[in-house]
Amino acid sequence: MSTERARTSRFSDDEINDLVLKLQALLTHSSQRRRSTGASAWRILKETCSYIKKLQREVDDLSERLSELLDSLDNINGVEAEQLRSLLQ
C-alpha cells in the first residue's frame, strides 16, 4: 500500500522542473536579485529556504513590535486605546 502511495504522489521530472522555475521566478522577483539563468535546482531550493527563514524572522520581529505597541496602549486614554487596538487587529 505504501509503495502504491509513493508512486502516485511522485512528481514527474517536468513537474519538478516547472516548480523549480516558478521558485526561481519568485525569488528573482521578490528579492530583486540578478536573474541567474541556468542555476541549479539545489541552489534555487537553498535560496528559497533562506528566503523563507528571512521572512519568518521578519514576521517574528513584527509580531514582537506589535505586542510592544499593544502593551504601550495601556498608558493611553481608554477610548483612544480601544480605537487603536481595533485598527491593529
Backbone atoms as SQL, in Angstrom:
CREATE TABLE atoms (id INTEGER PRIMARY KEY, chain TEXT, resi INTEGER, resn TEXT, atom TEXT, x REAL, y REAL, z REAL);
INSERT INTO atoms VALUES
  (1, 'A', 1, 'MET', 'N', 0.828, -1.190, 0.000),
  (2, 'A', 1, 'MET', 'CA', 0.000, 0.000, 0.000),
  (3, 'A', 1, 'MET', 'C', 0.878, 1.262, 0.000),
  (4, 'A', 2, 'SER', 'N', 1.934, 1.298, 0.822),
  (5, 'A', 2, 'SER', 'CA', 2.787, 2.477, 0.861),
  (6, 'A', 2, 'SER', 'C', 3.554, 2.653, -0.445),
  (7, 'A', 3, 'THR', 'N', 3.924, 1.556, -1.087),
  (8, 'A', 3, 'THR', 'CA', 4.602, 1.633, -2.383),
  (9, 'A', 3, 'THR', 'C', 3.679, 2.251, -3.424),
  (10, 'A', 4, 'GLU', 'N', 2.426, 1.857, -3.379),
  (11, 'A', 4, 'GLU', 'CA', 1.444, 2.413, -4.316),
  (12, 'A', 4, 'GLU', 'C', 1.270, 3.907, -4.067),
  (13, 'A', 5, 'ARG', 'N', 1.195, 4.314, -2.817),
  (14, 'A', 5, 'ARG', 'CA', 1.029, 5.724, -2.472),
  (15, 'A', 5, 'ARG', 'C', 2.248, 6.516, -2.937),
  (16, 'A', 6, 'ALA', 'N', 3.443, 5.946, -2.758),
  (17, 'A', 6, 'ALA', 'CA', 4.664, 6.634, -3.177),
  (18, 'A', 6, 'ALA', 'C', 4.670, 6.858, -4.680),
  (19, 'A', 7, 'ARG', 'N', 4.206, 5.876, -5.421),
  (20, 'A', 7, 'ARG', 'CA', 4.168, 6.022, -6.875),
  (21, 'A', 7, 'ARG', 'C', 3.200, 7.123, -7.297),
  (22, 'A', 8, 'THR', 'N', 2.052, 7.206, -6.666),
  (23, 'A', 8, 'THR', 'CA', 1.052, 8.184, -7.078),
  (24, 'A', 8, 'THR', 'C', 1.373, 9.589, -6.579),
  (25, 'A', 9, 'SER', 'N', 2.192, 9.736, -5.549),
  (26, 'A', 9, 'SER', 'CA', 2.478, 11.063, -5.016),
  (27, 'A', 9, 'SER', 'C', 3.756, 11.658, -5.591),
  (28, 'A', 10, 'ARG', 'N', 4.467, 10.925, -6.400),
  (29, 'A', 10, 'ARG', 'CA', 5.693, 11.446, -7.001),
  (30, 'A', 10, 'ARG', 'C', 5.358, 12.450, -8.090),
  (31, 'A', 11, 'PHE', 'N', 6.248, 13.413, -8.213),
  (32, 'A', 11, 'PHE', 'CA', 6.123, 14.395, -9.283),
  (33, 'A', 11, 'PHE', 'C', 6.943, 13.917, -10.474),
  (34, 'A', 12, 'SER', 'N', 6.472, 14.226, -11.641),
  (35, 'A', 12, 'SER', 'CA', 7.260, 13.906, -12.834),
  (36, 'A', 12, 'SER', 'C', 8.426, 14.895, -12.920),
  (37, 'A', 13, 'ASP', 'N', 9.413, 14.543, -13.719),
  (38, 'A', 13, 'ASP', 'CA', 10.560, 15.443, -13.897),
  (39, 'A', 13, 'ASP', 'C', 10.114, 16.792, -14.438),
  (40, 'A', 14, 'ASP', 'N', 9.163, 16.782, -15.350),
  (41, 'A', 14, 'ASP', 'CA', 8.663, 18.035, -15.911),
  (42, 'A', 14, 'ASP', 'C', 7.989, 18.887, -14.844),
  (43, 'A', 15, 'GLU', 'N', 7.225, 18.257, -13.960),
  (44, 'A', 15, 'GLU', 'CA', 6.556, 18.993, -12.887),
  (45, 'A', 15, 'GLU', 'C', 7.575, 19.594, -11.924),
  (46, 'A', 16, 'ILE', 'N', 8.600, 18.832, -11.600),
  (47, 'A', 16, 'ILE', 'CA', 9.650, 19.338, -10.708),
  (48, 'A', 16, 'ILE', 'C', 10.375, 20.505, -11.355),
  (49, 'A', 17, 'ASN', 'N', 10.729, 20.362, -12.614),
  (50, 'A', 17, 'ASN', 'CA', 11.400, 21.457, -13.323),
  (51, 'A', 17, 'ASN', 'C', 10.532, 22.701, -13.375),
  (52, 'A', 18, 'ASP', 'N', 9.243, 22.509, -13.608),
  (53, 'A', 18, 'ASP', 'CA', 8.314, 23.631, -13.641),
  (54, 'A', 18, 'ASP', 'C', 8.255, 24.331, -12.283),
  (55, 'A', 19, 'LEU', 'N', 8.186, 23.547, -11.203),
  (56, 'A', 19, 'LEU', 'CA', 8.155, 24.128, -9.855),
  (57, 'A', 19, 'LEU', 'C', 9.444, 24.870, -9.528),
  (58, 'A', 20, 'VAL', 'N', 10.568, 24.318, -9.921),
  (59, 'A', 20, 'VAL', 'CA', 11.855, 24.973, -9.683),
  (60, 'A', 20, 'VAL', 'C', 11.919, 26.297, -10.441),
  (61, 'A', 21, 'LEU', 'N', 11.438, 26.316, -11.672),
  (62, 'A', 21, 'LEU', 'CA', 11.421, 27.561, -12.440),
  (63, 'A', 21, 'LEU', 'C', 10.503, 28.598, -11.799),
  (64, 'A', 22, 'LYS', 'N', 9.378, 28.147, -11.263),
  (65, 'A', 22, 'LYS', 'CA', 8.471, 29.076, -10.582),
  (66, 'A', 22, 'LYS', 'C', 9.121, 29.639, -9.321),
  (67, 'A', 23, 'LEU', 'N', 9.815, 28.788, -8.567),
  (68, 'A', 23, 'LEU', 'CA', 10.529, 29.262, -7.375),
  (69, 'A', 23, 'LEU', 'C', 11.592, 30.278, -7.764),
  (70, 'A', 24, 'GLN', 'N', 12.319, 29.984, -8.822),
  (71, 'A', 24, 'GLN', 'CA', 13.361, 30.897, -9.273),
  (72, 'A', 24, 'GLN', 'C', 12.764, 32.256, -9.640),
  (73, 'A', 25, 'ALA', 'N', 11.625, 32.239, -10.311),
  (74, 'A', 25, 'ALA', 'CA', 10.970, 33.496, -10.686),
  (75, 'A', 25, 'ALA', 'C', 10.515, 34.254, -9.451),
  (76, 'A', 26, 'LEU', 'N', 9.980, 33.556, -8.450),
  (77, 'A', 26, 'LEU', 'CA', 9.550, 34.222, -7.220),
  (78, 'A', 26, 'LEU', 'C', 10.728, 34.830, -6.487),
  (79, 'A', 27, 'LEU', 'N', 11.803, 34.098, -6.392),
  (80, 'A', 27, 'LEU', 'CA', 12.996, 34.608, -5.714),
  (81, 'A', 27, 'LEU', 'C', 13.548, 35.827, -6.429),
  (82, 'A', 28, 'THR', 'N', 13.607, 35.759, -7.734),
  (83, 'A', 28, 'THR', 'CA', 14.143, 36.862, -8.520),
  (84, 'A', 28, 'THR', 'C', 13.261, 38.091, -8.362),
  (85, 'A', 29, 'HIS', 'N', 11.965, 37.883, -8.380),
  (86, 'A', 29, 'HIS', 'CA', 11.029, 38.992, -8.250),
  (87, 'A', 29, 'HIS', 'C', 11.065, 39.615, -6.873),
  (88, 'A', 30, 'SER', 'N', 10.956, 38.804, -5.850),
  (89, 'A', 30, 'SER', 'CA', 10.789, 39.333, -4.511),
  (90, 'A', 30, 'SER', 'C', 12.064, 39.915, -3.928),
  (91, 'A', 31, 'SER', 'N', 13.193, 39.372, -4.255),
  (92, 'A', 31, 'SER', 'CA', 14.427, 39.875, -3.668),
  (93, 'A', 31, 'SER', 'C', 15.222, 40.750, -4.632),
  (94, 'A', 32, 'GLN', 'N', 14.711, 40.952, -5.821),
  (95, 'A', 32, 'GLN', 'CA', 15.325, 41.784, -6.855),
  (96, 'A', 32, 'GLN', 'C', 16.778, 41.388, -7.096),
  (97, 'A', 33, 'ARG', 'N', 17.013, 40.094, -7.116),
  (98, 'A', 33, 'ARG', 'CA', 18.354, 39.589, -7.418),
  (99, 'A', 33, 'ARG', 'C', 18.530, 39.543, -8.920),
  (100, 'A', 34, 'ARG', 'N', 19.764, 39.449, -9.312),
  (101, 'A', 34, 'ARG', 'CA', 20.032, 39.311, -10.735),
  (102, 'A', 34, 'ARG', 'C', 19.466, 37.971, -11.201),
  (103, 'A', 35, 'ARG', 'N', 19.006, 37.947, -12.395),
  (104, 'A', 35, 'ARG', 'CA', 18.418, 36.718, -12.933),
  (105, 'A', 35, 'ARG', 'C', 19.549, 35.736, -13.225),
  (106, 'A', 36, 'SER', 'N', 19.498, 34.594, -12.540),
  (107, 'A', 36, 'SER', 'CA', 20.565, 33.608, -12.706),
  (108, 'A', 36, 'SER', 'C', 20.060, 32.459, -13.566),
  (109, 'A', 37, 'THR', 'N', 20.160, 32.632, -14.845),
  (110, 'A', 37, 'THR', 'CA', 19.697, 31.588, -15.748),
  (111, 'A', 37, 'THR', 'C', 20.628, 30.403, -15.625),
  (112, 'A', 38, 'GLY', 'N', 20.069, 29.239, -15.657),
  (113, 'A', 38, 'GLY', 'CA', 20.858, 28.035, -15.569),
  (114, 'A', 38, 'GLY', 'C', 21.253, 27.661, -14.152),
  (115, 'A', 39, 'ALA', 'N', 20.697, 28.318, -13.159),
  (116, 'A', 39, 'ALA', 'CA', 21.016, 27.976, -11.778),
  (117, 'A', 39, 'ALA', 'C', 20.498, 26.578, -11.478),
  (118, 'A', 40, 'SER', 'N', 21.236, 25.880, -10.663),
  (119, 'A', 40, 'SER', 'CA', 20.843, 24.509, -10.347),
  (120, 'A', 40, 'SER', 'C', 19.606, 24.500, -9.450),
  (121, 'A', 41, 'ALA', 'N', 18.878, 23.401, -9.522),
  (122, 'A', 41, 'ALA', 'CA', 17.697, 23.251, -8.674),
  (123, 'A', 41, 'ALA', 'C', 18.103, 23.320, -7.206),
  (124, 'A', 42, 'TRP', 'N', 19.255, 22.750, -6.878),
  (125, 'A', 42, 'TRP', 'CA', 19.750, 22.768, -5.498),
  (126, 'A', 42, 'TRP', 'C', 19.941, 24.207, -5.020),
  (127, 'A', 43, 'ARG', 'N', 20.553, 25.031, -5.837),
  (128, 'A', 43, 'ARG', 'CA', 20.799, 26.425, -5.452),
  (129, 'A', 43, 'ARG', 'C', 19.478, 27.178, -5.283),
  (130, 'A', 44, 'ILE', 'N', 18.559, 26.952, -6.186),
  (131, 'A', 44, 'ILE', 'CA', 17.260, 27.632, -6.108),
  (132, 'A', 44, 'ILE', 'C', 16.514, 27.208, -4.844),
  (133, 'A', 45, 'LEU', 'N', 16.536, 25.917, -4.537),
  (134, 'A', 45, 'LEU', 'CA', 15.874, 25.448, -3.317),
  (135, 'A', 45, 'LEU', 'C', 16.561, 26.006, -2.071),
  (136, 'A', 46, 'LYS', 'N', 17.878, 26.090, -2.101),
  (137, 'A', 46, 'LYS', 'CA', 18.628, 26.640, -0.972),
  (138, 'A', 46, 'LYS', 'C', 18.266, 28.119, -0.774),
  (139, 'A', 47, 'GLU', 'N', 18.216, 28.869, -1.868),
  (140, 'A', 47, 'GLU', 'CA', 17.825, 30.280, -1.789),
  (141, 'A', 47, 'GLU', 'C', 16.391, 30.423, -1.287),
  (142, 'A', 48, 'THR', 'N', 15.521, 29.524, -1.723),
  (143, 'A', 48, 'THR', 'CA', 14.129, 29.557, -1.282),
  (144, 'A', 48, 'THR', 'C', 14.044, 29.339, 0.224),
  (145, 'A', 49, 'CYS', 'N', 14.773, 28.368, 0.727),
  (146, 'A', 49, 'CYS', 'CA', 14.783, 28.099, 2.176),
  (147, 'A', 49, 'CYS', 'C', 15.315, 29.304, 2.946),
  (148, 'A', 50, 'SER', 'N', 16.379, 29.907, 2.439),
  (149, 'A', 50, 'SER', 'CA', 16.940, 31.095, 3.093),
  (150, 'A', 50, 'SER', 'C', 15.933, 32.240, 3.102),
  (151, 'A', 51, 'TYR', 'N', 15.243, 32.411, 1.992),
  (152, 'A', 51, 'TYR', 'CA', 14.257, 33.483, 1.890),
  (153, 'A', 51, 'TYR', 'C', 13.090, 33.252, 2.854),
  (154, 'A', 52, 'ILE', 'N', 12.644, 32.011, 2.955),
  (155, 'A', 52, 'ILE', 'CA', 11.557, 31.684, 3.879),
  (156, 'A', 52, 'ILE', 'C', 11.991, 31.943, 5.321),
  (157, 'A', 53, 'LYS', 'N', 13.229, 31.568, 5.659),
  (158, 'A', 53, 'LYS', 'CA', 13.746, 31.830, 7.011),
  (159, 'A', 53, 'LYS', 'C', 13.814, 33.326, 7.290),
  (160, 'A', 54, 'LYS', 'N', 14.234, 34.101, 6.279),
  (161, 'A', 54, 'LYS', 'CA', 14.296, 35.557, 6.428),
  (162, 'A', 54, 'LYS', 'C', 12.897, 36.122, 6.673),
  (163, 'A', 55, 'LEU', 'N', 11.927, 35.654, 5.908),
  (164, 'A', 55, 'LEU', 'CA', 10.547, 36.112, 6.096),
  (165, 'A', 55, 'LEU', 'C', 10.027, 35.751, 7.484),
  (166, 'A', 56, 'GLN', 'N', 10.375, 34.557, 7.971),
  (167, 'A', 56, 'GLN', 'CA', 9.937, 34.144, 9.305),
  (168, 'A', 56, 'GLN', 'C', 10.533, 35.054, 10.375),
  (169, 'A', 57, 'ARG', 'N', 11.812, 35.432, 10.218),
  (170, 'A', 57, 'ARG', 'CA', 12.427, 36.360, 11.177),
  (171, 'A', 57, 'ARG', 'C', 11.716, 37.713, 11.146),
  (172, 'A', 58, 'GLU', 'N', 11.363, 38.171, 9.953),
  (173, 'A', 58, 'GLU', 'CA', 10.649, 39.438, 9.830),
  (174, 'A', 58, 'GLU', 'C', 9.285, 39.362, 10.505),
  (175, 'A', 59, 'VAL', 'N', 8.581, 38.257, 10.324),
  (176, 'A', 59, 'VAL', 'CA', 7.274, 38.068, 10.969),
  (177, 'A', 59, 'VAL', 'C', 7.444, 38.083, 12.487),
  (178, 'A', 60, 'ASP', 'N', 8.457, 37.384, 12.979),
  (179, 'A', 60, 'ASP', 'CA', 8.711, 37.357, 14.427),
  (180, 'A', 60, 'ASP', 'C', 9.001, 38.761, 14.956),
  (181, 'A', 61, 'ASP', 'N', 9.840, 39.513, 14.231),
  (182, 'A', 61, 'ASP', 'CA', 10.165, 40.879, 14.652),
  (183, 'A', 61, 'ASP', 'C', 8.928, 41.767, 14.658),
  (184, 'A', 62, 'LEU', 'N', 8.116, 41.664, 13.615),
  (185, 'A', 62, 'LEU', 'CA', 6.907, 42.482, 13.546),
  (186, 'A', 62, 'LEU', 'C', 5.905, 42.093, 14.631),
  (187, 'A', 63, 'SER', 'N', 5.817, 40.809, 14.917),
  (188, 'A', 63, 'SER', 'CA', 4.919, 40.354, 15.983),
  (189, 'A', 63, 'SER', 'C', 5.359, 40.915, 17.330),
  (190, 'A', 64, 'GLU', 'N', 6.662, 40.911, 17.547),
  (191, 'A', 64, 'GLU', 'CA', 7.182, 41.450, 18.809),
  (192, 'A', 64, 'GLU', 'C', 6.914, 42.948, 18.906),
  (193, 'A', 65, 'ARG', 'N', 7.134, 43.662, 17.801),
  (194, 'A', 65, 'ARG', 'CA', 6.874, 45.105, 17.795),
  (195, 'A', 65, 'ARG', 'C', 5.396, 45.395, 18.035),
  (196, 'A', 66, 'LEU', 'N', 4.523, 44.618, 17.418),
  (197, 'A', 66, 'LEU', 'CA', 3.084, 44.797, 17.605),
  (198, 'A', 66, 'LEU', 'C', 2.692, 44.529, 19.047),
  (199, 'A', 67, 'SER', 'N', 3.263, 43.503, 19.625),
  (200, 'A', 67, 'SER', 'CA', 2.982, 43.182, 21.018),
  (201, 'A', 67, 'SER', 'C', 3.411, 44.325, 21.940),
  (202, 'A', 68, 'GLU', 'N', 4.599, 44.872, 21.680),
  (203, 'A', 68, 'GLU', 'CA', 5.081, 46.004, 22.475),
  (204, 'A', 68, 'GLU', 'C', 4.162, 47.209, 22.310),
  (205, 'A', 69, 'LEU', 'N', 3.719, 47.434, 21.094),
  (206, 'A', 69, 'LEU', 'CA', 2.814, 48.554, 20.836),
  (207, 'A', 69, 'LEU', 'C', 1.497, 48.365, 21.572),
  (208, 'A', 70, 'LEU', 'N', 0.953, 47.163, 21.526),
  (209, 'A', 70, 'LEU', 'CA', -0.301, 46.898, 22.232),
  (210, 'A', 70, 'LEU', 'C', -0.124, 47.052, 23.743),
  (211, 'A', 71, 'ASP', 'N', 1.028, 46.645, 24.256),
  (212, 'A', 71, 'ASP', 'CA', 1.302, 46.824, 25.683),
  (213, 'A', 71, 'ASP', 'C', 1.390, 48.300, 26.050),
  (214, 'A', 72, 'SER', 'N', 1.942, 49.103, 25.158),
  (215, 'A', 72, 'SER', 'CA', 2.083, 50.531, 25.437),
  (216, 'A', 72, 'SER', 'C', 0.739, 51.251, 25.395),
  (217, 'A', 73, 'LEU', 'N', -0.258, 50.634, 24.791),
  (218, 'A', 73, 'LEU', 'CA', -1.578, 51.249, 24.717),
  (219, 'A', 73, 'LEU', 'C', -2.234, 51.356, 26.088),
  (220, 'A', 74, 'ASP', 'N', -1.745, 50.586, 27.044),
  (221, 'A', 74, 'ASP', 'CA', -2.313, 50.639, 28.378),
  (222, 'A', 74, 'ASP', 'C', -2.111, 52.006, 29.023),
  (223, 'A', 75, 'ASN', 'N', -1.138, 52.772, 28.551),
  (224, 'A', 75, 'ASN', 'CA', -0.856, 54.096, 29.106),
  (225, 'A', 75, 'ASN', 'C', -1.653, 55.199, 28.418),
  (226, 'A', 76, 'ILE', 'N', -2.459, 54.834, 27.440),
  (227, 'A', 76, 'ILE', 'CA', -3.241, 55.810, 26.683),
  (228, 'A', 76, 'ILE', 'C', -4.680, 55.795, 27.198),
  (229, 'A', 77, 'ASN', 'N', -5.354, 56.907, 27.016),
  (230, 'A', 77, 'ASN', 'CA', -6.772, 57.047, 27.368),
  (231, 'A', 77, 'ASN', 'C', -7.552, 55.838, 26.848),
  (232, 'A', 78, 'GLY', 'N', -8.475, 55.321, 27.625),
  (233, 'A', 78, 'GLY', 'CA', -9.226, 54.110, 27.305),
  (234, 'A', 78, 'GLY', 'C', -9.875, 54.115, 25.934),
  (235, 'A', 79, 'VAL', 'N', -10.523, 55.212, 25.544),
  (236, 'A', 79, 'VAL', 'CA', -11.218, 55.276, 24.257),
  (237, 'A', 79, 'VAL', 'C', -10.206, 55.239, 23.114),
  (238, 'A', 80, 'GLU', 'N', -9.144, 56.019, 23.237),
  (239, 'A', 80, 'GLU', 'CA', -8.119, 56.042, 22.193),
  (240, 'A', 80, 'GLU', 'C', -7.430, 54.685, 22.070),
  (241, 'A', 81, 'ALA', 'N', -7.182, 54.045, 23.195),
  (242, 'A', 81, 'ALA', 'CA', -6.530, 52.729, 23.187),
  (243, 'A', 81, 'ALA', 'C', -7.419, 51.709, 22.475),
  (244, 'A', 82, 'GLU', 'N', -8.697, 51.728, 22.749),
  (245, 'A', 82, 'GLU', 'CA', -9.608, 50.785, 22.099),
  (246, 'A', 82, 'GLU', 'C', -9.675, 51.031, 20.601),
  (247, 'A', 83, 'GLN', 'N', -9.663, 52.297, 20.197),
  (248, 'A', 83, 'GLN', 'CA', -9.681, 52.614, 18.767),
  (249, 'A', 83, 'GLN', 'C', -8.415, 52.094, 18.090),
  (250, 'A', 84, 'LEU', 'N', -7.264, 52.297, 18.718),
  (251, 'A', 84, 'LEU', 'CA', -6.019, 51.803, 18.161),
  (252, 'A', 84, 'LEU', 'C', -5.981, 50.287, 18.122),
  (253, 'A', 85, 'ARG', 'N', -6.449, 49.654, 19.194),
  (254, 'A', 85, 'ARG', 'CA', -6.480, 48.192, 19.220),
  (255, 'A', 85, 'ARG', 'C', -7.338, 47.645, 18.074),
  (256, 'A', 86, 'SER', 'N', -8.482, 48.264, 17.843),
  (257, 'A', 86, 'SER', 'CA', -9.365, 47.776, 16.783),
  (258, 'A', 86, 'SER', 'C', -8.723, 47.952, 15.410),
  (259, 'A', 87, 'LEU', 'N', -7.935, 49.002, 15.231),
  (260, 'A', 87, 'LEU', 'CA', -7.236, 49.208, 13.967),
  (261, 'A', 87, 'LEU', 'C', -6.113, 48.194, 13.764),
  (262, 'A', 88, 'LEU', 'N', -5.455, 47.804, 14.846),
  (263, 'A', 88, 'LEU', 'CA', -4.314, 46.896, 14.753),
  (264, 'A', 88, 'LEU', 'C', -4.710, 45.425, 14.650),
  (265, 'A', 89, 'GLN', 'N', -5.922, 45.105, 14.983),
  (266, 'A', 89, 'GLN', 'CA', -6.311, 43.693, 14.976),
  (267, 'A', 89, 'GLN', 'C', -7.118, 43.329, 13.774);
